[in-house]
Amino acid sequence: ARPAHLAPMAPFANFVTRELAGHRRRVHSVAWNCTGRKLASGSVDQTARVYDVEHGSHSGRDVELKGHSDSVDQVSWDPSSPDRLATVSADKTLRFWDVRAGGRAVATVALTDENINVAWSPDGAQVAVGNRDDVFAFVDAKTHEVTRTTPKFTYQVNDASWNRAGDVFYLTTADGFAEALRFPELTPLHRMKGHTSSVYAMALDPSRDRVAFGGADAMVSVWDTHECVCVSVVDRLQAPVRAVSFSHDGAFLAAAGDDDAVDVSDAGAA
């Protein structure tokens, strides 16, 4: 069967939008914590910030995280804790933060190259960091020691994430496919090819076994991870898709990139 086209979400009604200010230069990454009450961002201004969206900026609970000496390229929350955050930077470090401790890192891990992505395992036990040389380091989240480093992958890796069970590690590539690797062996399981050019972004549905990919071909594809088939697509965007995200309940799928708008789809029936 051909994949379905996801319909746009119905227009927002009775929603209030709010701009979160704080960074002085372009923002590269945003992420919600596991409770949905805090939003973290990483910026070219060499800082990360944590916004208390539950109480608002007037509460004085927003935190600026300082310590990186170059652009903060990705932020990622510990899925098992609402307060623990990891950031990676072009300064070749991974930093761990506990927002209850204020704006100072609780640990800094020196790595070998400029880092471009970071992902927590679903149990919060380890963090994977990918660099510009397509090598991944796996870091113990308690001891902050590098426990494993992969060889260089034979393709350009753009993003990475574990599945909900933690036994599959997904990579998106510049060659139009996503690779599913058995974890911890990192041996190939299957390849999902649904794009004509680079796959930039990936999001795991927190409510069921689905993964969404966004590509340079302006398409979003949604895959059933059990059957390894594409079940739906979003083709309304006109420019490369650089970010995708499911809502906490998997009901909606947001996609954005070089367009001047964010597309939100009704993903509940897909």
C-alpha positions as CSV (number, residue, x, y, z in Angstrom):
1,A,0.0,0.0,0.0
2,R,1.1,3.5,-0.7
3,P,1.9,5.7,2.3
4,A,-0.9,8.1,3.3
5,H,-0.6,11.9,3.2
6,L,-0.8,13.4,6.7
7,A,-3.4,16.2,6.8
8,P,-2.5,19.6,8.2
9,M,-3.7,20.1,11.8
10,A,-6.8,22.2,12.3
11,P,-6.2,25.9,12.9
12,F,-5.2,26.8,16.5
13,A,-8.0,28.2,18.6
14,N,-7.6,29.8,22.0
15,F,-3.9,29.3,21.9
16,V,-1.5,32.0,23.2
17,T,1.9,32.3,21.6
18,R,4.9,33.6,23.5
19,E,8.4,34.5,22.3
20,L,11.3,33.3,24.5
21,A,14.2,35.8,24.3
22,G,17.7,35.4,25.7
23,H,20.2,34.4,23.0
24,R,22.2,37.0,21.2
25,R,22.8,35.0,18.0
26,R,21.1,32.3,16.0
27,V,19.7,29.3,17.8
28,H,20.8,25.8,16.5
29,S,18.8,23.4,18.7
30,V,15.8,23.3,21.0
31,A,14.5,20.4,23.2
32,W,11.7,19.8,25.7
33,N,12.4,17.9,28.9
34,C,10.6,14.8,29.8
35,T,7.8,16.6,31.7
36,G,7.2,19.3,29.0
37,R,7.7,22.0,31.6
38,K,11.2,23.2,30.5
39,L,12.6,24.0,27.1
40,A,16.3,24.1,26.4
41,S,18.1,25.9,23.5
42,G,21.6,26.0,22.2
43,S,23.1,28.9,20.2
44,V,25.9,30.2,18.2
45,D,26.5,32.7,21.0
46,Q,28.2,29.8,22.9
47,T,25.5,29.4,25.5
48,A,22.6,27.1,26.2
49,R,19.5,28.3,28.0
50,V,16.7,26.6,30.0
51,Y,13.3,28.3,30.0
52,D,10.7,27.5,32.6
53,V,7.7,27.6,30.3
54,E,5.3,26.5,33.1
55,H,5.8,29.6,35.2
56,G,7.1,32.0,32.5
57,S,10.2,34.2,32.3
58,H,8.9,36.6,34.9
59,S,9.3,33.9,37.5
60,G,13.1,34.3,37.4
61,R,13.6,30.5,37.0
62,D,15.2,30.6,33.5
63,V,18.8,29.5,33.5
64,E,21.7,30.5,31.2
65,L,24.3,27.7,30.9
66,K,27.8,29.1,30.2
67,G,31.1,27.3,29.7
68,H,31.4,26.3,26.0
69,S,33.9,28.3,24.0
70,D,32.3,27.8,20.6
71,S,28.8,27.3,19.1
72,V,26.4,25.0,21.0
73,D,25.1,22.8,18.2
74,Q,22.7,20.5,20.0
75,V,21.0,20.0,23.3
76,S,19.4,16.9,24.7
77,W,17.6,16.1,27.9
78,D,17.9,13.0,30.0
79,P,14.7,11.1,29.3
80,S,14.7,9.7,32.9
81,S,15.2,13.1,34.6
82,P,13.5,16.5,34.2
83,D,16.6,18.4,35.3
84,R,19.6,16.8,33.6
85,L,20.8,18.1,30.2
86,A,23.6,17.4,27.8
87,T,25.1,19.9,25.3
88,V,27.7,19.5,22.6
89,S,29.7,22.1,20.9
90,A,32.2,22.9,18.1
91,D,34.7,23.3,21.0
92,K,35.1,19.5,21.1
93,T,33.4,19.0,24.4
94,L,30.3,17.3,25.8
95,R,28.9,19.0,28.9
96,F,26.5,17.7,31.5
97,W,24.2,20.1,33.4
98,D,21.8,19.8,36.3
99,V,19.6,22.9,36.1
100,R,19.0,22.7,39.8
101,A,22.7,23.6,40.3
102,G,22.4,26.8,38.3
103,G,24.4,27.8,35.2
104,R,27.6,25.7,35.8
105,A,28.3,22.4,34.2
106,V,28.5,19.4,36.5
107,A,30.9,17.6,34.2
108,T,32.9,18.3,31.0
109,V,34.1,15.5,28.7
110,A,36.8,16.4,26.2
111,L,36.4,14.6,22.9
112,T,38.4,14.5,19.7
113,D,36.6,16.6,17.1
114,E,33.8,19.1,16.6
115,N,30.6,17.6,17.9
116,I,27.4,18.0,15.9
117,N,24.8,15.7,17.6
118,V,24.0,14.2,21.0
119,A,21.4,11.6,22.1
120,W,20.5,10.1,25.5
121,S,19.7,6.4,25.8
122,P,16.1,5.9,26.9
123,D,17.2,4.7,30.4
124,G,19.4,7.7,30.9
125,A,22.5,5.5,31.4
126,Q,24.6,6.7,28.4
127,V,25.0,9.5,25.9
128,A,26.0,9.1,22.3
129,V,27.9,12.0,20.6
130,G,28.6,12.2,16.9
131,N,31.2,14.4,15.4
132,R,32.0,15.9,12.0
133,D,34.2,13.0,11.1
134,D,31.2,10.6,11.4
135,V,32.6,8.9,14.5
136,F,30.5,8.3,17.7
137,A,31.6,8.3,21.3
138,F,29.4,6.6,23.9
139,V,29.8,8.2,27.3
140,D,28.6,6.8,30.7
141,A,26.2,9.4,32.1
142,K,27.2,8.7,35.7
143,T,31.0,8.4,35.5
144,H,31.3,10.7,32.5
145,E,33.9,8.3,31.0
146,V,34.0,7.5,27.3
147,T,33.2,3.8,27.2
148,R,33.3,3.2,23.5
149,T,34.3,4.9,20.2
150,T,33.1,3.7,16.8
151,P,35.1,3.5,13.7
152,K,34.4,6.2,11.1
153,F,31.1,5.4,9.3
154,T,31.3,4.9,5.5
155,Y,28.5,7.5,5.0
156,Q,27.9,11.0,6.3
157,V,25.8,10.9,9.5
158,N,23.5,13.8,10.1
159,D,21.5,12.7,13.2
160,A,21.2,9.8,15.6
161,S,18.8,8.4,18.2
162,W,17.8,5.2,20.1
163,N,14.4,3.6,19.8
164,R,12.1,3.5,22.9
165,A,13.4,0.1,23.9
166,G,17.1,1.1,23.6
167,D,18.0,-1.9,21.4
168,V,18.1,-0.1,18.1
169,F,20.3,2.9,17.2
170,Y,19.1,5.0,14.2
171,L,21.3,7.1,12.0
172,T,20.3,9.5,9.3
173,T,22.6,10.0,6.3
174,A,23.5,12.3,3.5
175,D,22.6,9.5,1.0
176,G,18.9,9.6,1.4
177,F,18.4,6.7,3.8
178,A,18.3,6.0,7.5
179,E,20.2,3.1,9.0
180,A,18.9,1.0,11.9
181,L,21.7,-0.7,13.8
182,R,21.2,-3.4,16.5
183,F,22.4,-2.0,19.8
184,P,24.9,-2.5,21.5
185,E,26.4,-4.5,18.7
186,L,26.0,-1.7,16.2
187,T,25.4,-4.3,13.4
188,P,23.0,-3.4,10.5
189,L,19.4,-4.4,10.9
190,H,17.7,-2.6,8.0
191,R,17.9,0.4,5.9
192,M,15.0,2.8,5.3
193,K,15.2,4.7,2.0
194,G,12.5,7.2,1.5
195,H,14.2,10.3,0.4
196,T,16.0,11.4,-2.8
197,S,18.7,13.3,-1.0
198,S,20.2,14.0,2.4
199,V,18.1,13.1,5.5
200,Y,18.7,15.9,8.0
201,A,16.4,15.3,10.9
202,M,14.7,12.5,12.9
203,A,12.1,12.2,15.6
204,L,10.9,9.1,17.5
205,D,7.2,9.0,18.4
206,P,7.1,8.8,22.2
207,S,3.7,7.0,22.2
208,R,4.3,4.2,19.7
209,D,6.8,2.6,17.4
210,R,7.1,5.2,14.7
211,V,10.0,7.4,13.5
212,A,9.8,10.5,11.3
213,F,12.5,11.7,8.9
214,G,12.9,15.1,7.3
215,G,15.0,15.6,4.2
216,A,16.6,18.0,1.8
217,D,13.9,17.0,-0.7
218,A,11.4,19.0,1.3
219,M,9.6,15.7,2.4
220,V,8.8,14.2,5.7
221,S,8.4,10.4,5.8
222,V,6.9,8.5,8.8
223,W,7.9,4.8,9.3
224,D,6.5,1.9,11.2
225,T,9.6,0.6,13.0
226,H,8.3,-2.9,13.4
227,E,7.4,-3.5,9.8
228,C,10.0,-1.1,8.4
229,V,7.6,0.4,6.0
230,C,6.7,4.0,5.2
231,V,3.2,4.6,6.5
232,S,2.7,8.3,5.7
233,V,4.3,11.4,4.2
234,V,4.1,15.2,4.4
235,D,4.8,16.9,1.1
236,R,3.5,20.4,1.7
237,L,6.8,22.0,2.5
238,Q,8.7,23.8,-0.3
239,A,12.3,23.7,1.1
240,P,14.6,21.4,2.9
241,V,13.3,20.0,6.2
242,R,15.8,20.4,9.0
243,A,13.8,19.6,12.1
244,V,10.9,17.3,12.9
245,S,9.2,16.6,16.3
246,F,6.3,14.6,17.6
247,S,4.1,15.9,20.3
248,H,4.4,14.1,23.7
249,D,1.3,11.9,22.8
250,G,2.2,11.3,19.2
251,A,-0.9,13.2,18.0
252,F,0.9,15.9,16.1
253,L,4.0,16.1,14.0
254,A,5.8,19.4,13.5
255,A,8.3,20.0,10.7
256,A,10.4,23.0,9.8
257,G,13.4,24.1,7.9
258,D,14.2,26.6,5.2
259,D,10.5,27.5,4.8
260,D,9.3,30.6,6.7
261,A,6.7,28.5,8.6
262,V,6.3,25.4,10.8
263,D,4.1,22.7,9.3
264,V,2.0,20.8,11.9
265,S,0.3,17.6,10.8
266,D,-2.5,15.5,12.4
267,A,-0.4,12.4,13.1
268,G,-2.8,10.6,15.4
269,A,-4.5,8.4,12.7
270,A,-1.3,7.5,10.8
